[in-house]
Amino acid sequence: MSLPQITDSHCHLDFPQLAEDLDAVIARARAAGVTRMVTICTKLRNLAPVQAIAEAHEGIFFAAGTHPMSVAEEPMVSVAELVALAAHPKMVGIGETGLDYHYTAESREVQQESLRIHIKAARQTGLPLIIHARDADDDMARILTEEHRAGAFTCVMHCFSSSQALAEAALGLGFYLSMSGIAAFPRSDALRAIFRAAPLERILVETDAPYLAPPPYRGRRNEPAYTVHTAEVGAELFGISLADFASATNANFARLFRKAA
């Protein structure tokens, strides 16, 4: 019997924890039915190895941007730079970008400036925006709403673990919510309720590997093969089979990340 095909919509294959045995990591992902992965560049000076991984492997794509926690230390990216990068055939998203006031609240103004630059690039290229949001729900909802009114763009709220209010704001703009291993943690009942209330056609799955491994691997290195454990939780939330949940989220991924379809 063939395994359900699953897409890990967000991982970091260039990070040292995964790069040290990358071929084995990718082989285990394939063996688990994870046929597509998007590896994310979080600092543009690190783009070369991220791009090389995508170029070397079928079914692996990349996205690029400046992570909000790094914005204060990195050169401010321009819309033109991001648009130029988007010409690469395997670059499928803009980001991750966003707001993180948990650890880096002191740089909130420059984070907001960077976010708006990434949004403009997403609007101009037609590639989906990949959003990181932590402890910044009000500003995030406000900026996304303002910018969407100024001109439509597509977006995924990566590793969504924020409030019901931000979920509703994002879904109201036509955006997607991505389910990570956090949704499988025992104490994540409130988060699971948010996903359960969302339309299935707006859900993606991801690992954010090497971080946030779902049970039974919690506390260990995460890797794309473990996407299936989060997908099992998602299937249970929506009351459908794993095969049907995998099929639905694969279709959602193809609809949002059209360049990777």
ZADO-1210 file (C-alpha; in nm, 4 decimals, padded with zeros to 6 digits):
<atoms>
<atom x="00.0000" y="00.0000" z="00.0000" code="MET" pos="1"/>
<atom x="00.1431" y="00.3382" z="-00.0998" code="SER" pos="2"/>
<atom x="00.2019" y="00.6075" z="00.1621" code="LEU" pos="3"/>
<atom x="00.0024" y="00.9318" z="00.1524" code="PRO" pos="4"/>
<atom x="00.2082" y="01.2027" z="-00.0179" code="GLN" pos="5"/>
<atom x="00.2799" y="01.4915" z="00.2186" code="ILE" pos="6"/>
<atom x="00.4453" y="01.8313" z="00.1710" code="THR" pos="7"/>
<atom x="00.6681" y="01.9846" z="00.4382" code="ASP" pos="8"/>
<atom x="00.5952" y="02.3470" z="00.3560" code="SER" pos="9"/>
<atom x="00.8642" y="02.4952" z="00.5839" code="HIS" pos="10"/>
<atom x="01.1988" y="02.3568" z="00.6982" code="CYS" pos="11"/>
<atom x="01.5611" y="02.4688" z="00.7258" code="HIS" pos="12"/>
<atom x="01.7709" y="02.2061" z="00.5508" code="LEU" pos="13"/>
<atom x="02.0826" y="02.4255" z="00.5497" code="ASP" pos="14"/>
<atom x="02.0932" y="02.4537" z="00.9298" code="PHE" pos="15"/>
<atom x="02.3877" y="02.2600" z="01.0779" code="PRO" pos="16"/>
<atom x="02.1658" y="02.0126" z="01.2650" code="GLN" pos="17"/>
<atom x="02.0298" y="01.8838" z="00.9322" code="LEU" pos="18"/>
<atom x="02.3130" y="01.9632" z="00.6932" code="ALA" pos="19"/>
<atom x="02.5479" y="01.7229" z="00.8707" code="GLU" pos="20"/>
<atom x="02.3570" y="01.4218" z="00.7331" code="ASP" pos="21"/>
<atom x="02.1342" y="01.5836" z="00.4734" code="LEU" pos="22"/>
<atom x="02.1212" y="01.2929" z="00.2297" code="ASP" pos="23"/>
<atom x="01.9943" y="01.0615" z="00.5037" code="ALA" pos="24"/>
<atom x="01.7432" y="01.3251" z="00.6204" code="VAL" pos="25"/>
<atom x="01.6043" y="01.3560" z="00.2671" code="ILE" pos="26"/>
<atom x="01.5960" y="00.9780" z="00.2215" code="ALA" pos="27"/>
<atom x="01.3977" y="00.9343" z="00.5437" code="ARG" pos="28"/>
<atom x="01.1562" y="01.2041" z="00.4314" code="ALA" pos="29"/>
<atom x="01.0954" y="01.0283" z="00.1000" code="ARG" pos="30"/>
<atom x="01.0491" y="00.6964" z="00.2801" code="ALA" pos="31"/>
<atom x="00.7833" y="00.8599" z="00.5011" code="ALA" pos="32"/>
<atom x="00.5909" y="00.9922" z="00.1996" code="GLY" pos="33"/>
<atom x="00.7193" y="01.3515" z="00.2217" code="VAL" pos="34"/>
<atom x="00.7658" y="01.4204" z="-00.1476" code="THR" pos="35"/>
<atom x="00.8022" y="01.8003" z="-00.1422" code="ARG" pos="36"/>
<atom x="00.9868" y="02.0350" z="00.0930" code="MET" pos="37"/>
<atom x="01.0405" y="02.4105" z="00.1035" code="VAL" pos="38"/>
<atom x="01.3703" y="02.5019" z="00.2680" code="THR" pos="39"/>
<atom x="01.3793" y="02.8568" z="00.4001" code="ILE" pos="40"/>
<atom x="01.6627" y="03.1096" z="00.3834" code="CYS" pos="41"/>
<atom x="01.6406" y="03.3392" z="00.6884" code="THR" pos="42"/>
<atom x="01.9399" y="03.5650" z="00.6074" code="LYS" pos="43"/>
<atom x="02.0219" y="03.6547" z="00.2482" code="LEU" pos="44"/>
<atom x="02.3959" y="03.6165" z="00.3095" code="ARG" pos="45"/>
<atom x="02.3192" y="03.2458" z="00.3657" code="ASN" pos="46"/>
<atom x="02.1286" y="03.2075" z="00.0389" code="LEU" pos="47"/>
<atom x="02.3903" y="03.0110" z="-00.1568" code="ALA" pos="48"/>
<atom x="02.3699" y="02.6817" z="00.0405" code="PRO" pos="49"/>
<atom x="01.9899" y="02.7005" z="00.0602" code="VAL" pos="50"/>
<atom x="01.9635" y="02.7518" z="-00.3147" code="GLN" pos="51"/>
<atom x="02.2160" y="02.4742" z="-00.3786" code="ALA" pos="52"/>
<atom x="02.0106" y="02.2233" z="-00.1783" code="ILE" pos="53"/>
<atom x="01.7000" y="02.3037" z="-00.3823" code="ALA" pos="54"/>
<atom x="01.8925" y="02.2855" z="-00.7099" code="GLU" pos="55"/>
<atom x="02.0387" y="01.9458" z="-00.6218" code="ALA" pos="56"/>
<atom x="01.7172" y="01.7667" z="-00.5238" code="HIS" pos="57"/>
<atom x="01.3924" y="01.7032" z="-00.7046" code="GLU" pos="58"/>
<atom x="01.0902" y="01.8109" z="-00.5040" code="GLY" pos="59"/>
<atom x="01.2861" y="02.0552" z="-00.2864" code="ILE" pos="60"/>
<atom x="01.2210" y="02.4260" z="-00.3334" code="PHE" pos="61"/>
<atom x="01.3336" y="02.7346" z="-00.1452" code="PHE" pos="62"/>
<atom x="01.2121" y="03.0693" z="-00.0165" code="ALA" pos="63"/>
<atom x="01.4230" y="03.3665" z="00.0865" code="ALA" pos="64"/>
<atom x="01.3951" y="03.6689" z="00.3103" code="GLY" pos="65"/>
<atom x="01.5203" y="03.8209" z="00.6337" code="THR" pos="66"/>
<atom x="01.3849" y="03.6697" z="00.9559" code="HIS" pos="67"/>
<atom x="01.2422" y="03.9355" z="01.1901" code="PRO" pos="68"/>
<atom x="01.4758" y="03.8319" z="01.4719" code="MET" pos="69"/>
<atom x="01.7742" y="03.9039" z="01.2426" code="SER" pos="70"/>
<atom x="01.6568" y="04.2284" z="01.0826" code="VAL" pos="71"/>
<atom x="01.8458" y="04.4581" z="01.3210" code="ALA" pos="72"/>
<atom x="02.1799" y="04.2871" z="01.2460" code="GLU" pos="73"/>
<atom x="02.1351" y="04.2287" z="00.8717" code="GLU" pos="74"/>
<atom x="02.1426" y="04.4791" z="00.5836" code="PRO" pos="75"/>
<atom x="01.7902" y="04.5913" z="00.5005" code="MET" pos="76"/>
<atom x="01.6761" y="04.3972" z="00.1960" code="VAL" pos="77"/>
<atom x="01.5179" y="04.5855" z="-00.0937" code="SER" pos="78"/>
<atom x="01.2118" y="04.5007" z="-00.2979" code="VAL" pos="79"/>
<atom x="01.4340" y="04.4890" z="-00.6067" code="ALA" pos="80"/>
<atom x="01.6673" y="04.2330" z="-00.4458" code="GLU" pos="81"/>
<atom x="01.3799" y="04.0028" z="-00.3553" code="LEU" pos="82"/>
<atom x="01.2186" y="04.0395" z="-00.6971" code="VAL" pos="83"/>
<atom x="01.5491" y="03.9532" z="-00.8654" code="ALA" pos="84"/>
<atom x="01.5913" y="03.6420" z="-00.6476" code="LEU" pos="85"/>
<atom x="01.2379" y="03.5337" z="-00.7350" code="ALA" pos="86"/>
<atom x="01.3445" y="03.4786" z="-01.0951" code="ALA" pos="87"/>
<atom x="01.5132" y="03.1542" z="-00.9865" code="HIS" pos="88"/>
<atom x="01.2942" y="02.8627" z="-01.1021" code="PRO" pos="89"/>
<atom x="01.2962" y="02.6956" z="-00.7587" code="LYS" pos="90"/>
<atom x="01.2343" y="03.0056" z="-00.5443" code="MET" pos="91"/>
<atom x="00.8686" y="02.9705" z="-00.4522" code="VAL" pos="92"/>
<atom x="00.8054" y="03.2120" z="-00.1630" code="GLY" pos="93"/>
<atom x="00.9050" y="03.5450" z="-00.0051" code="ILE" pos="94"/>
<atom x="01.0309" y="03.5172" z="00.3528" code="GLY" pos="95"/>
<atom x="01.0243" y="03.4176" z="00.6155" code="GLU" pos="96"/>
<atom x="00.9483" y="03.7655" z="00.7346" code="THR" pos="97"/>
<atom x="00.7188" y="03.8965" z="01.0036" code="GLY" pos="98"/>
<atom x="00.7261" y="04.0285" z="01.3586" code="LEU" pos="99"/>
<atom x="00.8782" y="03.8779" z="01.6724" code="ASP" pos="100"/>
<atom x="00.8353" y="04.0807" z="01.9895" code="TYR" pos="101"/>
<atom x="00.9114" y="03.7863" z="02.2184" code="HIS" pos="102"/>
<atom x="01.2898" y="03.8093" z="02.1975" code="TYR" pos="103"/>
<atom x="01.3457" y="04.1161" z="01.9781" code="THR" pos="104"/>
<atom x="01.0801" y="04.3721" z="02.0708" code="ALA" pos="105"/>
<atom x="01.3442" y="04.6478" z="02.0747" code="GLU" pos="106"/>
<atom x="01.3698" y="04.6242" z="01.6945" code="SER" pos="107"/>
<atom x="00.9951" y="04.6372" z="01.6308" code="ARG" pos="108"/>
<atom x="01.0117" y="04.9459" z="01.4071" code="GLU" pos="109"/>
<atom x="01.2768" y="04.8027" z="01.1760" code="VAL" pos="110"/>
<atom x="01.0924" y="04.4676" z="01.1752" code="GLN" pos="111"/>
<atom x="00.7794" y="04.6452" z="01.0552" code="GLN" pos="112"/>
<atom x="00.9763" y="04.8240" z="00.7826" code="GLU" pos="113"/>
<atom x="01.1260" y="04.4942" z="00.6657" code="SER" pos="114"/>
<atom x="00.7861" y="04.3241" z="00.6713" code="LEU" pos="115"/>
<atom x="00.6359" y="04.5887" z="00.4440" code="ARG" pos="116"/>
<atom x="00.9290" y="04.5503" z="00.2012" code="ILE" pos="117"/>
<atom x="00.8709" y="04.1735" z="00.1843" code="HIS" pos="118"/>
<atom x="00.4992" y="04.2298" z="00.1314" code="ILE" pos="119"/>
<atom x="00.5698" y="04.4596" z="-00.1636" code="LYS" pos="120"/>
<atom x="00.7952" y="04.1925" z="-00.3134" code="ALA" pos="121"/>
<atom x="00.5279" y="03.9274" z="-00.2667" code="ALA" pos="122"/>
<atom x="00.2738" y="04.1527" z="-00.4337" code="ARG" pos="123"/>
<atom x="00.5082" y="04.2284" z="-00.7235" code="GLN" pos="124"/>
<atom x="00.6228" y="03.8697" z="-00.7855" code="THR" pos="125"/>
<atom x="00.2971" y="03.6897" z="-00.7117" code="GLY" pos="126"/>
<atom x="00.4852" y="03.4552" z="-00.4771" code="LEU" pos="127"/>
<atom x="00.3291" y="03.3821" z="-00.1378" code="PRO" pos="128"/>
<atom x="00.4512" y="03.5683" z="00.1679" code="LEU" pos="129"/>
<atom x="00.5760" y="03.3465" z="00.4526" code="ILE" pos="130"/>
<atom x="00.4989" y="03.5027" z="00.7905" code="ILE" pos="131"/>
<atom x="00.6587" y="03.4440" z="01.1305" code="HIS" pos="132"/>
<atom x="00.4501" y="03.5984" z="01.4102" code="ALA" pos="133"/>
<atom x="00.5240" y="03.5826" z="01.7818" code="ARG" pos="134"/>
<atom x="00.3829" y="03.8077" z="02.0547" code="ASP" pos="135"/>
<atom x="00.2917" y="04.0702" z="01.7937" code="ALA" pos="136"/>
<atom x="-00.0650" y="03.9799" z="01.7029" code="ASP" pos="137"/>
<atom x="-00.2161" y="04.3299" z="01.6967" code="ASP" pos="138"/>
<atom x="00.0558" y="04.4866" z="01.4826" code="ASP" pos="139"/>
<atom x="00.0636" y="04.1811" z="01.2578" code="MET" pos="140"/>
<atom x="-00.3110" y="04.1881" z="01.1915" code="ALA" pos="141"/>
<atom x="-00.3016" y="04.5654" z="01.1358" code="ARG" pos="142"/>
<atom x="-00.0115" y="04.5629" z="00.8892" code="ILE" pos="143"/>
<atom x="-00.1359" y="04.2632" z="00.6913" code="LEU" pos="144"/>
<atom x="-00.4817" y="04.4209" z="00.6649" code="THR" pos="145"/>
<atom x="-00.3474" y="04.7644" z="00.5657" code="GLU" pos="146"/>
<atom x="-00.1155" y="04.6197" z="00.3043" code="GLU" pos="147"/>
<atom x="-00.3768" y="04.3833" z="00.1609" code="HIS" pos="148"/>
<atom x="-00.6131" y="04.6775" z="00.1145" code="ARG" pos="149"/>
<atom x="-00.3334" y="04.8584" z="-00.0729" code="ALA" pos="150"/>
<atom x="-00.2934" y="04.5625" z="-00.3102" code="GLY" pos="151"/>
<atom x="-00.3690" y="04.1921" z="-00.2816" code="ALA" pos="152"/>
<atom x="-00.1039" y="03.9288" z="-00.2099" code="PHE" pos="153"/>
<atom x="-00.1071" y="03.5689" z="-00.0911" code="THR" pos="154"/>
<atom x="00.0329" y="03.4534" z="00.2411" code="CYS" pos="155"/>
<atom x="00.0854" y="03.1648" z="00.4822" code="VAL" pos="156"/>
<atom x="00.1074" y="03.2122" z="00.8575" code="MET" pos="157"/>
<atom x="00.3941" y="02.9707" z="00.9121" code="HIS" pos="158"/>
<atom x="00.4062" y="02.7565" z="01.2263" code="CYS" pos="159"/>
<atom x="00.0841" y="02.9214" z="01.3413" code="PHE" pos="160"/>
<atom x="00.0610" y="02.9348" z="01.7201" code="SER" pos="161"/>
<atom x="-00.0930" y="03.2769" z="01.7779" code="SER" pos="162"/>
<atom x="-00.4396" y="03.3885" z="01.8868" code="SER" pos="163"/>
<atom x="-00.7833" y="03.3111" z="01.7520" code="GLN" pos="164"/>
<atom x="-00.8119" y="03.6791" z="01.6593" code="ALA" pos="165"/>
<atom x="-00.5010" y="03.6692" z="01.4382" code="LEU" pos="166"/>
<atom x="-00.6172" y="03.3426" z="01.2830" code="ALA" pos="167"/>
<atom x="-00.9518" y="03.5007" z="01.1956" code="GLU" pos="168"/>
<atom x="-00.7825" y="03.8119" z="01.0545" code="ALA" pos="169"/>
<atom x="-00.5516" y="03.6033" z="00.8368" code="ALA" pos="170"/>
<atom x="-00.8270" y="03.3725" z="00.7145" code="LEU" pos="171"/>
<atom x="-01.0448" y="03.6759" z="00.6446" code="GLY" pos="172"/>
<atom x="-00.7780" y="03.8034" z="00.4065" code="LEU" pos="173"/>
<atom x="-00.7726" y="03.4697" z="00.2247" code="GLY" pos="174"/>
<atom x="-00.4470" y="03.3545" z="00.3862" code="PHE" pos="175"/>
<atom x="-00.3411" y="03.0065" z="00.4987" code="TYR" pos="176"/>
<atom x="-00.2477" y="02.8669" z="00.8405" code="LEU" pos="177"/>
<atom x="00.0379" y="02.6184" z="00.8649" code="SER" pos="178"/>
<atom x="00.0286" y="02.3467" z="01.1292" code="MET" pos="179"/>
<atom x="00.3596" y="02.2521" z="01.2924" code="SER" pos="180"/>
<atom x="00.4566" y="02.0056" z="01.5624" code="GLY" pos="181"/>
<atom x="00.3278" y="02.2547" z="01.8215" code="ILE" pos="182"/>
<atom x="-00.0244" y="02.1477" z="01.7269" code="ALA" pos="183"/>
<atom x="00.0632" y="01.7954" z="01.8431" code="ALA" pos="184"/>
<atom x="00.1962" y="01.8996" z="02.1859" code="PHE" pos="185"/>
<atom x="-00.0202" y="01.7740" z="02.4754" code="PRO" pos="186"/>
<atom x="-00.0913" y="02.1241" z="02.6089" code="ARG" pos="187"/>
<atom x="-00.1903" y="02.2747" z="02.2725" code="SER" pos="188"/>
<atom x="-00.5668" y="02.2243" z="02.3099" code="ASP" pos="189"/>
<atom x="-00.6441" y="02.5923" z="02.2400" code="ALA" pos="190"/>
<atom x="-00.4307" y="02.5878" z="01.9256" code="LEU" pos="191"/>
<atom x="-00.5918" y="02.2655" z="01.8047" code="ARG" pos="192"/>
<atom x="-00.9320" y="02.4318" z="01.8505" code="ALA" pos="193"/>
<atom x="-00.8219" y="02.7185" z="01.6240" code="ILE" pos="194"/>
<atom x="-00.7180" y="02.4766" z="01.3507" code="PHE" pos="195"/>
<atom x="-01.0346" y="02.2694" z="01.3931" code="ARG" pos="196"/>
<atom x="-01.2453" y="02.5826" z="01.3349" code="ALA" pos="197"/>
<atom x="-01.0527" y="02.6825" z="01.0204" code="ALA" pos="198"/>
<atom x="-01.1500" y="02.5723" z="00.6689" code="PRO" pos="199"/>
<atom x="-00.9595" y="02.2597" z="00.5652" code="LEU" pos="200"/>
<atom x="-00.8809" y="02.4233" z="00.2301" code="GLU" pos="201"/>
<atom x="-00.6642" y="02.6826" z="00.4117" code="ARG" pos="202"/>
<atom x="-00.4408" y="02.4427" z="00.6069" code="ILE" pos="203"/>
<atom x="-00.0791" y="02.3491" z="00.5348" code="LEU" pos="204"/>
<atom x="00.1589" y="02.1277" z="00.7338" code="VAL" pos="205"/>
<atom x="00.5248" y="02.1814" z="00.8134" code="GLU" pos="206"/>
<atom x="00.8028" y="02.0810" z="01.0475" code="THR" pos="207"/>
<atom x="01.0078" y="02.4013" z="01.0904" code="ASP" pos="208"/>
<atom x="01.2876" y="02.1432" z="01.1197" code="ALA" pos="209"/>
<atom x="01.5246" y="02.1210" z="01.2963" code="PRO" pos="210"/>
<atom x="01.2938" y="02.2754" z="01.5595" code="TYR" pos="211"/>
<atom x="00.9626" y="02.1812" z="01.7229" code="LEU" pos="212"/>
<atom x="00.9623" y="01.8047" z="01.6739" code="ALA" pos="213"/>
<atom x="00.6159" y="01.6554" z="01.7349" code="PRO" pos="214"/>
<atom x="00.5604" y="01.3640" z="01.9712" code="PRO" pos="215"/>
<atom x="00.7047" y="01.1002" z="01.9900" code="PRO" pos="216"/>
<atom x="01.0224" y="01.2937" z="01.8995" code="TYR" pos="217"/>
<atom x="00.9641" y="01.6052" z="02.1090" code="ARG" pos="218"/>
<atom x="01.2867" y="01.7456" z="02.2502" code="GLY" pos="219"/>
<atom x="01.4953" y="01.5886" z="01.9744" code="ARG" pos="220"/>
<atom x="01.6025" y="01.7166" z="01.6350" code="ARG" pos="221"/>
<atom x="01.3072" y="01.7594" z="01.4036" code="ASN" pos="222"/>
<atom x="01.3271" y="01.6573" z="01.0370" code="GLU" pos="223"/>
<atom x="01.0898" y="01.6553" z="00.7384" code="PRO" pos="224"/>
<atom x="01.0023" y="01.2855" z="00.7798" code="ALA" pos="225"/>
<atom x="00.8159" y="01.3805" z="01.0972" code="TYR" pos="226"/>
<atom x="00.5620" y="01.5912" z="00.9039" code="THR" pos="227"/>
<atom x="00.3469" y="01.2785" z="00.9028" code="VAL" pos="228"/>
<atom x="00.3011" y="01.2947" z="01.2818" code="HIS" pos="229"/>
<atom x="00.1600" y="01.6463" z="01.2605" code="THR" pos="230"/>
<atom x="-00.0551" y="01.5421" z="00.9654" code="ALA" pos="231"/>
<atom x="-00.2005" y="01.2597" z="01.1762" code="GLU" pos="232"/>
<atom x="-00.3089" y="01.5166" z="01.4350" code="VAL" pos="233"/>
<atom x="-00.4580" y="01.7313" z="01.1598" code="GLY" pos="234"/>
<atom x="-00.6530" y="01.4383" z="01.0190" code="ALA" pos="235"/>
<atom x="-00.7928" y="01.3670" z="01.3637" code="GLU" pos="236"/>
<atom x="-00.8953" y="01.7314" z="01.4122" code="LEU" pos="237"/>
<atom x="-01.0877" y="01.7350" z="01.0839" code="PHE" pos="238"/>
<atom x="-01.2315" y="01.3870" z="01.1339" code="GLY" pos="239"/>
<atom x="-01.0863" y="01.2459" z="00.8118" code="ILE" pos="240"/>
<atom x="-00.8293" y="00.9844" z="00.7167" code="SER" pos="241"/>
<atom x="-00.4591" y="01.0649" z="00.7004" code="LEU" pos="242"/>
<atom x="-00.4724" y="01.0005" z="00.3257" code="ALA" pos="243"/>
<atom x="-00.7531" y="01.2537" z="00.2798" code="ASP" pos="244"/>
<atom x="-00.5826" y="01.5128" z="00.5009" code="PHE" pos="245"/>
<atom x="-00.2545" y="01.4674" z="00.3138" code="ALA" pos="246"/>
<atom x="-00.4342" y="01.5007" z="-00.0182" code="SER" pos="247"/>
<atom x="-00.6150" y="01.8168" z="00.0938" code="ALA" pos="248"/>
<atom x="-00.3039" y="01.9870" z="00.2311" code="THR" pos="249"/>
<atom x="-00.1058" y="01.8896" z="-00.0794" code="ASN" pos="250"/>
<atom x="-00.3725" y="02.0526" z="-00.2938" code="ALA" pos="251"/>
<atom x="-00.3653" y="02.3609" z="-00.0696" code="ASN" pos="252"/>
<atom x="00.0119" y="02.3821" z="-00.1052" code="PHE" pos="253"/>
<atom x="-00.0117" y="02.3592" z="-00.4846" code="ALA" pos="254"/>
<atom x="-00.2785" y="02.6310" z="-00.4898" code="ARG" pos="255"/>
<atom x="-00.0702" y="02.8701" z="-00.2773" code="LEU" pos="256"/>
<atom x="00.2811" y="02.7805" z="-00.3949" code="PHE" pos="257"/>
<atom x="00.1893" y="02.7686" z="-00.7617" code="ARG" pos="258"/>
<atom x="00.5501" y="02.7743" z="-00.8791" code="LYS" pos="259"/>
<atom x="00.6148" y="02.4452" z="-00.6955" code="ALA" pos="260"/>
<atom x="00.3009" y="02.2713" z="-00.8204" code="ALA" pos="261"/>
</atoms>
